[in-house]
Amino acid sequence: MTYENPVRLEIEAHGNTLHARIHAGSRQEFGAELALLIEELLDRVEQDPDIRAVVFSSAHAGRFISHADVKWLQEGGVQYLARQQATTPPPAPPSDYVGLDRLHGLLLRMNSIGVVFIAALEGHALGLGAEFAWACDLRVMASEDAFIGQPEVLLGIMPGGGGSQRLPRLVGTHKALVAILDGRPLTAAQALEMGAVDAVVPKADVVTKALALADHLGRRHKPSIGAIKRAVYFGTSLPLQDGIKLEAKEFLTLDVSPEGQKLMLAYQAGTDLLGDLPLYVADHYETALKEGHTPKSYD
């Protein structure tokens, strides 16, 4: 199957979730063009209050994302060296130039906005494909015909898209170090055991499972999702006292918000009406988990 533009995102809406199927050419490589398309998607989901989750899957039969476009990486290194050796300030890069800083900004933005990102790994993911998956909030992996890992050491380089930072935060420093030094990909079973992925299901069920997780978590309050992600992703790498300050800032913003005040006042009214704290009454807790919030009224 061919397309006029082989690199594109095929997007379908499922309630509050967007399913984005990645078309990245016959080899399914991550390059500058795909990065720009994901930037556009982030603009859309950040501005739309109704979008709470995004599931990324692949249009390639056997690969989520193969790895980075090696030509893009190699040429980027040459351009970087030329800028460092230039005797006069080089001209500003064009608006569609995607260097390392812009790539890092893209992935960090995924970690900071109020949308749950889920990677549906029906096939293989190496290098930047794995790093993109690590940058998502959850990962669902096929039990067969899928592996994930960082092979950069075998090319005489190292992870450059955050793999040396995000993988240790997922599985622990030593396990990540050994995996990155070796360059050997993780099977689905190994990735699940290490905590690198959140669920392993048959390949035919990967997207369905990812969409179900997205629907469940996407029912939560969008500003709360963003605040929790920022506190966890950025706060836990700070000294404890600074992480607590970040948490307090995010908490107080939500505490005084109209939605937070409304739900807390309703909870107080529900306590009086039910004669006990609502989360301890019958099935109220389970209902809140399914709905994504406690009742806005107990009448």
N, C-alpha and C positions, 0 to 999 in steps of 0.2 A: 504494500500500500504506500502511495506517495502523496505528498502534500506540496502545495505551492511554497509554503514555508515549513521546512522540516522541524524547526525548533519552535515549539509553541506549547501553551497550556490549554488543555481541553477542560473546561470548567462546567460542572453541573451543580445545581443547588439541591440540597436535601434538607429542607427546613432551615435551621440556623447554621447548617454546615455546608461548606463548599468542598466538592470533590474535584481536585485538580490533577488530571492525568498528564504526566510529563512526556512530551514528544521531544527528543533531543538527538535526532538524526539516527542513522542506521546503527551507530555504535553506542548511542545513548550516553554521550559525554557531557559533562558540565562545563560550559564555557561562558563567555561574557554575555552572549545573547540570552541564555537561560537566566543568568543572574538579573538582567534587566527586567525580564518578564516576571520574575518573582518579586522584584521591587514594586512593580506595578500592582501585583496582587496584594502586597502588604498595604499599599496606599488604599486600595479598595476596602479591605477588611477592617482597617483601622478607622476609616471614616464611616462605615456602615454599622450602626449600633445593633442591628439584627444579626450580624454574622458573628458567631461565637466560636467556631471551630473550622479548621481546614484539614482535610485528609489529602496527602500527596501519594499518588501511585504512579506507575509507569505504563506507557504504551508499548514498551518493549517486552517481548515474550519471556525473556530470561534475565533481564537486568533492571534493577531499580534505577541506579545511575552507575555506569561503569566505573568512572573516576573522572578527574578533571581532564579537560582538553590539554594534552601535554604540550602541544604547540603554543597554546595560550600561556602556559606556565613558563616555557622556555623563552619565548619572546618577551614576556614580562620581566624575566631576569636580565635579559640583555638591555632592555629599556631602563631598568633600575640602575644598572651599572653605568650606562651612558649618562644618566642624570647625575650620578655621584661624581663622575669624572669631568663633567662639563665645566668650562672655565667661566661661562656666563650663565645666568639663570635660564633654564630651558623654558620653552613656551608652555602655557597651561595645556593639559591634556584635553581632548574633545569631551563633550558632555556624555557621550556613551562609552567612555573609557572605564573599564572595570579593573582596578588594581587590587592589591591585597587589602588596603585600608577599606575600600568600598565593599569588598566581599565580607570582611569582618563586620563592618557596620550592618550589612544586610542580616547576617546571622544573629548578631546581638539584638537587632531590632525584633527578630522573631522571639527572643527570650524576654522581651520587655513589654509587649503589647497584650491586650486583654483578649487574646484568641488562643485556643488550644490547637497546637499543630501536631498532627500524627502522621508518621511515615508508615505507609503500607508496603512492606518489603516482600513483594511476591518473587523477587529475583535478587541477583547479586548486587552488592554495593561495596565498592572499594575506594580508598582515598577520599576525595572530596565528596563522593557519593555517601560514604560512611559518615563523614563530618557533617553533611547536610542532615542525615538521619539523627546524629547525636544532638544537633541543634533543635530538632523537633522535641516536643514535650513528651511524647510517647512513641513507641515503636512496636508494630505488630509484624511478625516475620513468618514466612512460610516454613513449614516443617521439612519440606523437601525442596531441592533445587534452589537453595539460597545460601549465600554466605556473606559476611560483612567483615571489613578489616582495613588496616592501614599498611599498605605495602611500600610506602615511600622510601624506606631504607634500602630497598632492592634497586631503586633508581638513583642511589647516591644522594638523596635529599631526605627530608623529614616532613611530617604533616605540617601544612601551612594554613589550613582552613579551620584551625581550632581543635584538631584532633588530640593534640598533646595536652590540652587543657580540659576539654569536655569529657573525653573518655575516662580519665582518672576520677573526675567528679561523679561519674556513673558507677564505676566498678572498683575504685580504689587505686592508689598510686602504683603499688607494686604490680598488680595484675595488668594494668594498662601499660606500664613500662615494658614488661616482658613481651606483651602482644605487639607493641609498636617496634621494639628492637628486632623481634623475630620476623615480622612482616607477614606472618601466616594468617589467613582469614579465619574467623570464628564460624563454626557451624551454628545452626539455629539452636541446637541443644546447648552448646557451649555459651552462646550469647545469653540465653535465658538464665543459665546457671550463674553466670557472672553478674547478671543484672544489667546487661547492655541493651536488652530488649524487654518489653513488658508482657508480651504474649506470643506464643508460637501455636499456629493453627495450620491445618491443611491449606495448600496454596489457593484452592478454590474459595476458601472462606476468609482470606486475609482482608480484602477490602470490606466485606460485610462486617467483620469484627471491628475494623478500624472505624467504620461509620457508626457502629453501635456505641463505641467508646466516645466518639465525638458527640453524638446526640446526648449521651448521659452527662458528660462534663460540660458540654455547651449550654446546658440549662442554667448554669450558674450565672450570677451577676457579672456582666462584662468588666466593669471597673474592678471588681474583686479579683477576677482572674488575673488581670494585669498586675495588680498590687501584689498578689501572692507570688506570681512569677518573678517580679523584680526583687522581692524580699528573699526568695529562695536562691535564685540564680546569682544575684549580685551581693546579697547580704552575707551569705554563708562563706564567702571568700574573704570577708573583712575580719579584723579582730572583733571579738565578741561584743565589746561595748559599742563599736561602730555599726555592727550588724543590728544590734538592738535599736540604735537610733534610727536606722533606715526603716526597720519594722514599725517603730512608733510613728514615724512620719506617714507611712502608707496607711497604718491603722487609723490615725486621727482624720485623715482625708476621707476615709470611708465612714467613720463614726459620725461625722457631722453632715454627711450627704443626705439628701432627701430619702433615697431608697433605704439606707441604713437606719435612719431615724424611724421611718414608717414601719419597717419589719420589727425593730426592737420595741416600739410602742405596742404593736399588735401582739407581740409575744407576752408583754406584760399583761395586756388585757386578756389574753388567752389563759394565762396563769390564774387570774381571778375567776374566769368563767369555768375552767375545768377543775379547779381546786388543787392543781399541782403544776409543776413545770411541764409545758407541752411536750418537750422532747422525751419525757418520762411517762407519757400517757399513751396507752394502747399502741397504735401503729403510726403515731404522728411522726416519729423520727424517720421511719421507712418512707412515708409519704413525702417528707421534706427532701430526702435523698433523690427520689424519683423526679420531683418537681423542680429541684434545684434551689429551693428556698422554703422557709417556713411560711405558713399562711399569712396573707396580708390582712385577713380578717377572720375571726373565729365565730362570727355571728351565724 
